Amino acid sequence: MNLYVGNLAYSVTDADLKAAFAPFGEVVSAEVIINKHTRRSRGYGFVRMANTEEGRAAIRALDGKEFQGRTMRVNESKPEAEKRSRNDKSRRSGARKQGTPQQATRRPAQSSEADRGGGLLGLIKSLFSR
């Protein structure tokens, strides 16, 4: 079972995460997600437990518990395909703020200075048109 572990202290390591979940069953893997630019923890990670019962026991025991000074959030990780489809739906809907009228306003087409023959492009055109 894959678990999402959020609200982690930035000092938590993969080994710390594995040690926290080990009392509830076999931890297949534990990974704290690192920002690739800053090389600093992003404050969340993933733990893979050997079976579903052990994963659910870990969720019941650790969700909302303090770990290294922060209150951990632990729940079942959503499959990647499900996350992508949810994000696609929000993009298609426009993800607008509620209560804000969204009116499509169009500006009248305006020709640029270059289209009218002004500016640098206009100067170049006039030099070569002689």
PyMOL commands that set and color helices and strands:
alter all, ss='L'
color gray80, all
select helices_A, chain A and resi 14-24+52-62+80-93+119-128
alter helices_A, ss='H'
color red, helices_A
select strands_A, chain A and resi 2-6+27-34+41-49+66-67+70-71+73-76
alter strands_A, ss='S'
color yellow, strands_A
deselect
rebuild
show_as cartoon
